[in-house]
Each structure stands twice: as C-alpha cells, then as structure tokens.
Amino acid sequence: MAIKVKAIIGSTSSTSFNLKLVEHMRSRYADQLDITPVFINDLEMFSIDIETNPSANVVDFKNNVKDTDAVLFAVPEYNFSIPGALKNAIDWLSRGGEFTLKNKPGFIVGSSMGAFGSIRAQLHLREILSNPALAPVLLPGNEVYIGSVHEKMNEAGELTDKATIDFLDSVVYNFIEYYNKTNATVKA
C-alpha cells in the first residue's frame, strides 16, 4: 500500500518548478507514494487576533495536512530563505495546540533556476521545523537541491536529467525505508 503523503507547495506561483517537481514525483512514484499537493495560496496572514477563530481556508489546510501518513515540503528559495507564504503556512501549523506535524515523517525537496537549488531555504526550513510545536521527523542526510531545474525538465514538467532522476529515486527509496522504521518506532 502506498504511503499517503501531503506535499506542501512552498510557492504560490502557477508556474512553480517545485509544483512541477511534486507532480513529477506524484507520477513516477505512484505505486509507493500517494502524493497530494497542498496549496498555501489562500491562507490569511497569521495573527494572534484570529488564531482562535481561523478562516475556513486555514481550518481546511490544517486538517488536510493532519490527514496524512507523511509530509513533503517542496520549497523554493526567495532572497536566501523560504517564501513568506510558506512561513505563514507553517505559523498556522504551529498554533492552536494541535501539533499537526509532530512526529509525522517527512522530507524536503527544492529546486530553483539558480545553481544552488534552494540550499539556504532548506537550511532555514529545517531550523523552523525544529520548533517543538512543529517537530516532524525529517529524513536526515538526503537533501534534494535541484539547481538549474529549468534545464533538467521538459515542457511537460518531467525531469529529464538522468543523474537527478537517479538521485531522487534513491532519496524516495531512503524515505520509504525511513518511514517504515519511524512508523514502527512511533507505534512501539
């Protein structure tokens, strides 16, 4: 049975390479991972003034992320960090005492047209996710930084670079192994 994975798309762009990457993964690994993209486009800015009475969009987003076996973050890099919209989404996930991500297995992918493929954004994201109110159990040592992504995808959004595909295959395999071990530990 495929692992149910909600993929939080860290970009609000309709032409996001990270969304295309997730869609590629959704297709390529469908027999192992049941990946569903989760969009952050319609979330109101977090404010303590509305924390106890969030909009329906926020409630739906949190419930959507909660209803999964694992979480995937697809993160672009804006000005050496994560996009503000992604930070806002994470702020909503950390509030309300629900611990939506706590102990949920997860991993991170990122791509960019630049050479470094979201390295700095992923470092910041890992730091943010270490907050005890979040605390997913992230796959260690398998960072996916796809630089110059526009040269590694075709018009249909499929990865075409063999080395990148092979590496992503190994990370997905490692995540499945990690998920099974983590899941066994949490249930024990």
C-alpha positions in Angstrom: 0.0 0.0 0.0 1.3 3.4 -0.9 2.3 5.9 1.8 -0.2 8.8 1.9 1.9 12.0 1.5 0.7 15.6 1.6 3.1 17.8 -0.3 3.1 21.4 0.9 3.9 23.5 -2.1 6.0 26.4 -0.8 5.4 28.6 -3.8 2.2 30.4 -4.8 3.3 30.7 -8.4 1.1 28.9 -11.0 4.3 28.1 -13.0 6.3 26.8 -9.9 9.1 24.4 -10.7 8.6 23.0 -7.2 5.0 22.2 -8.1 6.2 20.6 -11.3 8.7 18.6 -9.3 6.0 17.3 -7.0 3.7 16.4 -9.9 6.7 14.5 -11.5 7.2 12.7 -8.2 3.5 12.0 -7.9 3.5 10.3 -11.3 6.9 8.5 -11.0 6.4 7.1 -7.5 2.6 6.5 -7.6 3.0 2.8 -6.7 4.9 3.8 -3.5 3.8 7.2 -2.5 0.2 8.6 -2.8 1.3 12.3 -3.1 -1.3 15.0 -2.9 -0.2 18.6 -3.4 -1.4 21.0 -0.7 -1.5 24.7 -1.7 -0.9 27.7 0.6 -2.2 30.4 -1.8 -5.4 31.2 0.1 -4.2 31.3 3.7 -4.8 34.5 5.6 -1.7 36.0 7.3 -1.4 34.5 10.7 -2.3 36.9 13.5 -2.9 36.2 17.2 -6.1 38.2 16.8 -7.6 35.5 14.6 -5.8 32.5 16.0 -8.7 31.1 17.9 -11.2 31.8 15.1 -9.3 31.0 11.9 -10.9 31.1 8.5 -12.3 28.1 6.8 -9.3 28.1 4.4 -6.9 27.8 7.4 -9.0 25.0 9.1 -9.2 23.1 5.8 -5.4 23.5 5.3 -4.6 22.2 8.8 -7.0 19.3 8.5 -5.6 18.4 5.1 -2.0 18.3 6.4 -3.1 16.4 9.5 -4.9 13.7 7.4 -1.7 12.0 6.1 0.9 9.5 6.8 3.8 11.8 5.9 4.6 15.3 4.7 6.7 16.5 1.9 7.9 20.1 1.7 8.6 21.5 -1.8 10.5 24.7 -1.2 11.8 27.4 -3.5 14.3 30.0 -2.3 13.5 33.6 -2.1 16.2 36.0 -1.0 18.2 33.3 0.6 15.3 31.9 2.7 11.8 30.4 2.4 9.0 32.3 0.8 6.8 34.4 3.2 3.7 32.5 2.2 5.4 29.2 3.3 6.4 30.7 6.6 2.8 31.9 7.1 1.5 28.4 6.4 4.0 26.9 8.9 3.0 29.5 11.5 -0.6 28.3 11.2 0.5 24.7 11.6 2.4 25.5 14.8 -0.5 27.2 16.5 -3.7 26.1 18.2 -2.1 23.3 20.3 -3.0 20.6 17.7 0.6 19.6 16.9 -0.3 18.9 13.3 3.2 17.9 12.2 4.5 16.4 15.5 6.3 13.1 14.9 5.0 13.0 11.3 7.7 11.5 9.0 8.7 14.0 6.3 11.2 15.1 3.8 12.2 18.2 1.8 12.8 18.8 -1.8 13.6 22.0 -3.6 14.5 23.4 -6.9 15.5 26.7 -8.5 16.7 28.1 -11.7 19.9 29.1 -9.8 22.8 26.8 -9.3 22.2 26.0 -5.6 18.6 24.7 -5.8 17.2 26.1 -2.6 20.1 25.1 -0.2 19.7 28.2 2.1 15.9 27.9 2.1 16.0 24.3 3.1 18.5 25.1 6.0 16.1 27.7 7.3 13.1 25.4 6.9 14.8 22.7 8.9 15.6 25.2 11.6 12.0 26.4 11.7 10.6 22.9 11.7 12.7 22.1 14.8 10.3 24.1 16.8 8.7 21.8 19.4 5.2 22.9 18.3 6.0 21.5 14.8 8.6 18.8 15.1 8.1 16.5 12.2 10.6 13.6 12.0 12.6 14.6 8.9 14.6 12.3 6.8 18.2 13.1 7.6 21.1 13.3 5.1 19.1 13.1 1.9 18.8 16.8 0.9 17.3 17.3 -2.6 18.6 20.5 -4.1 17.9 20.7 -7.8 19.7 23.6 -9.3 19.2 24.9 -12.8 15.9 23.0 -12.8 14.7 24.7 -16.0 17.5 22.8 -17.8 16.5 19.5 -16.2 12.8 19.4 -17.0 10.9 19.1 -20.3 7.8 21.2 -21.3 5.6 18.6 -19.6 7.3 19.2 -16.2 9.1 15.8 -16.2 12.6 15.5 -15.0 14.9 14.6 -17.9 18.4 14.7 -16.2 19.4 11.1 -15.5 21.7 12.0 -12.6 18.9 14.0 -10.9 16.3 11.2 -11.5 18.7 8.6 -10.1 19.4 10.7 -7.0 15.7 11.4 -6.5 14.9 7.7 -6.8 17.5 6.9 -4.1 16.0 9.6 -1.8 12.5 8.3 -2.3 13.7 4.8 -1.5 15.5 6.1 1.6 12.4 7.9 2.7 10.2 4.8 2.4 12.8 2.8 4.5 12.9 5.7 7.0 9.1 6.0 7.1 8.8 2.3 7.8 11.4 2.4 10.6 10.0 5.6 12.1 6.4 4.4 11.9 7.4 1.1 13.7 9.2 3.1 16.4 6.3 5.5 17.0 3.8 2.6 17.2 6.0 0.7 19.6 
